[in-house]
Amino acid sequence: MSEPVEGTAERPLKPLAKLAIDLGPLLVFFLAYSRFDIFVATGAFMAAFLVAIVASWLLTRHVPAMTWFSGALVAVFGGLTLFLQDETFIKVKPTILFAMFGLILGFGALRGRNYLKMLLGAAMPGLSDRGWALLQQRWALFFLLLAGLNELFWRAFATDIWVHFKVWGDTLLTFLFALAQFPFLKRHGLKLE
């Protein structure tokens, strides 16, 4: 059996670096859109997402599955947006991403498999199985709500409003939703250090 290569083990990511990797491409998209147009912003978003994936790998020797999935959607829908010069594709990408997350978590709940626990188990020690099951259901419904909101905003409002919702609205909603889960998590055994 071969020994692991030195320096290739997964390393933890510092919180500020994780925030930059997670939100950096979105901020690049917003800044490019505020100076240029949706097509330049889409190209900048694609490039920034690639940089985020490479940075994640260089800093941790790991790229999370959700990041790969998101990156694939950005590449496909961003590429279609640029190739066809049709902003519909980049606007629909969040709907598909959120709907997929919601459906995957919901499918896991129906099958008795907790995909959220598989993904975040180490980050939430002490959370009971009942807590994990309810948390997975809550996130599944929340992601489906975000998918619906994205559909509403891109279909009913101008691109400027959709961009602001995409960058600030769903990011803020996600943060507030996650924060609102803490009392529930503590009731179900979460041990905070």
VEXSEDO-930226 format. One record per residue (C-alpha): residue number from 1; residue in three letters; x, y, z. Coordinates in steps of 0.1 Angstrom, whole numbers. Layout:
! residues N
SITE   i  aa     x     y     z
SITE NUM ALA     X     Y     Z
...
***
This chain:
! residues 193
SITE   i  aa     x     y     z
SITE   1 MET     0     0     0
SITE   2 SER    14    34    -9
SITE   3 GLU    19    62    15
SITE   4 PRO    -1    94    10
SITE   5 VAL    19   120    -8
SITE   6 GLU    30   147    17
SITE   7 GLY    11   179    14
SITE   8 THR   -19   164    -4
SITE   9 ALA   -42   158    26
SITE  10 GLU   -73   180    28
SITE  11 ARG   -66   211    50
SITE  12 PRO   -93   232    67
SITE  13 LEU  -101   265    52
SITE  14 LYS  -100   297    73
SITE  15 PRO  -134   314    76
SITE  16 LEU  -124   346    58
SITE  17 ALA  -109   325    29
SITE  18 LYS  -141   304    28
SITE  19 LEU  -162   335    26
SITE  20 ALA  -141   349    -2
SITE  21 ILE  -143   317   -22
SITE  22 ASP  -181   313   -16
SITE  23 LEU  -191   349   -22
SITE  24 GLY  -163   363   -43
SITE  25 PRO  -176   352   -77
SITE  26 LEU  -210   367   -69
SITE  27 LEU  -194   400   -59
SITE  28 VAL  -174   400   -91
SITE  29 PHE  -206   394  -111
SITE  30 PHE  -223   423   -93
SITE  31 LEU  -193   447   -98
SITE  32 ALA  -189   438  -135
SITE  33 TYR  -227   442  -140
SITE  34 SER  -227   476  -123
SITE  35 ARG  -200   488  -148
SITE  36 PHE  -208   470  -179
SITE  37 ASP  -237   446  -188
SITE  38 ILE  -251   412  -181
SITE  39 PHE  -229   395  -207
SITE  40 VAL  -196   410  -194
SITE  41 ALA  -208   402  -158
SITE  42 THR  -215   366  -169
SITE  43 GLY  -180   362  -183
SITE  44 ALA  -165   377  -152
SITE  45 PHE  -186   354  -130
SITE  46 MET  -174   324  -149
SITE  47 ALA  -138   334  -146
SITE  48 ALA  -142   342  -109
SITE  49 PHE  -158   309  -102
SITE  50 LEU  -129   291  -119
SITE  51 VAL  -105   311   -97
SITE  52 ALA  -126   302   -66
SITE  53 ILE  -123   265   -75
SITE  54 VAL   -86   267   -81
SITE  55 ALA   -82   286   -48
SITE  56 SER  -102   261   -29
SITE  57 TRP   -80   233   -43
SITE  58 LEU   -47   252   -36
SITE  59 LEU   -57   261     0
SITE  60 THR   -74   228    11
SITE  61 ARG   -65   202   -15
SITE  62 HIS  -102   196   -18
SITE  63 VAL  -131   211   -38
SITE  64 PRO  -166   204   -22
SITE  65 ALA  -191   185   -44
SITE  66 MET  -216   214   -42
SITE  67 THR  -189   237   -56
SITE  68 TRP  -182   214   -85
SITE  69 PHE  -219   211   -92
SITE  70 SER  -224   249   -90
SITE  71 GLY  -193   254  -112
SITE  72 ALA  -207   230  -138
SITE  73 LEU  -240   250  -139
SITE  74 VAL  -221   283  -141
SITE  75 ALA  -201   269  -170
SITE  76 VAL  -230   255  -189
SITE  77 PHE  -255   283  -184
SITE  78 GLY  -229   311  -185
SITE  79 GLY  -216   296  -217
SITE  80 LEU  -251   294  -232
SITE  81 THR  -257   330  -222
SITE  82 LEU  -226   342  -239
SITE  83 PHE  -228   320  -270
SITE  84 LEU  -264   328  -277
SITE  85 GLN  -263   363  -263
SITE  86 ASP  -294   355  -243
SITE  87 GLU  -295   365  -206
SITE  88 THR  -323   340  -198
SITE  89 PHE  -298   312  -193
SITE  90 ILE  -278   329  -165
SITE  91 LYS  -311   341  -149
SITE  92 VAL  -324   305  -148
SITE  93 LYS  -292   290  -134
SITE  94 PRO  -301   299   -97
SITE  95 THR  -336   284  -102
SITE  96 ILE  -321   251  -113
SITE  97 LEU  -294   251   -87
SITE  98 PHE  -318   258   -58
SITE  99 ALA  -344   234   -71
SITE 100 MET  -318   206   -75
SITE 101 PHE  -306   212   -39
SITE 102 GLY  -342   212   -26
SITE 103 LEU  -351   181   -46
SITE 104 ILE  -320   162   -36
SITE 105 LEU  -326   169     1
SITE 106 GLY  -363   160    -3
SITE 107 PHE  -355   128   -21
SITE 108 GLY  -330   119     6
SITE 109 ALA  -357   125    32
SITE 110 LEU  -381   102    13
SITE 111 ARG  -355    75    11
SITE 112 GLY  -345    78    48
SITE 113 ARG  -311    91    38
SITE 114 ASN  -298   124    53
SITE 115 TYR  -276   140    27
SITE 116 LEU  -273   171    48
SITE 117 LYS  -259   151    76
SITE 118 MET  -234   134    52
SITE 119 LEU  -223   168    41
SITE 120 LEU  -223   188    74
SITE 121 GLY  -222   161   101
SITE 122 ALA  -187   169   114
SITE 123 ALA  -196   206   116
SITE 124 MET  -227   200   139
SITE 125 PRO  -217   176   167
SITE 126 GLY  -244   163   190
SITE 127 LEU  -273   170   167
SITE 128 SER  -299   143   172
SITE 129 ASP  -312   121   143
SITE 130 ARG  -346   138   146
SITE 131 GLY  -329   172   145
SITE 132 TRP  -310   162   113
SITE 133 ALA  -342   149    97
SITE 134 LEU  -361   181   104
SITE 135 LEU  -332   203    94
SITE 136 GLN  -329   185    60
SITE 137 GLN  -367   191    55
SITE 138 ARG  -364   227    64
SITE 139 TRP  -334   233    40
SITE 140 ALA  -352   214    12
SITE 141 LEU  -382   236    15
SITE 142 PHE  -361   268    18
SITE 143 PHE  -342   259   -14
SITE 144 LEU  -374   253   -32
SITE 145 LEU  -386   287   -20
SITE 146 LEU  -354   304   -33
SITE 147 ALA  -360   287   -66
SITE 148 GLY  -395   301   -67
SITE 149 LEU  -383   336   -57
SITE 150 ASN  -357   335   -84
SITE 151 GLU  -383   326  -110
SITE 152 LEU  -405   354   -98
SITE 153 PHE  -377   380   -99
SITE 154 TRP  -363   372  -133
SITE 155 ARG  -397   368  -150
SITE 156 ALA  -415   398  -133
SITE 157 PHE  -388   424  -130
SITE 158 ALA  -361   442  -150
SITE 159 THR  -326   427  -151
SITE 160 ASP  -313   454  -127
SITE 161 ILE  -338   443  -100
SITE 162 TRP  -330   406  -106
SITE 163 VAL  -293   412  -102
SITE 164 HIS  -298   430   -69
SITE 165 PHE  -320   402   -57
SITE 166 LYS  -296   376   -68
SITE 167 VAL  -266   392   -51
SITE 168 TRP  -281   407   -20
SITE 169 GLY  -316   393   -16
SITE 170 ASP  -311   355   -17
SITE 171 THR  -277   358     0
SITE 172 LEU  -293   377    29
SITE 173 LEU  -323   353    30
SITE 174 THR  -299   324    32
SITE 175 PHE  -279   339    60
SITE 176 LEU  -310   348    80
SITE 177 PHE  -325   314    74
SITE 178 ALA  -293   297    86
SITE 179 LEU  -291   320   116
SITE 180 ALA  -328   313   125
SITE 181 GLN  -320   276   127
SITE 182 PHE  -297   279   158
SITE 183 PRO  -324   278   185
SITE 184 PHE  -339   247   168
SITE 185 LEU  -305   231   165
SITE 186 LYS  -297   238   202
SITE 187 ARG  -330   222   212
SITE 188 HIS  -320   191   192
SITE 189 GLY  -286   186   208
SITE 190 LEU  -262   208   188
SITE 191 LYS  -231   213   209
SITE 192 LEU  -215   247   202
SITE 193 GLU  -178   252   212
***
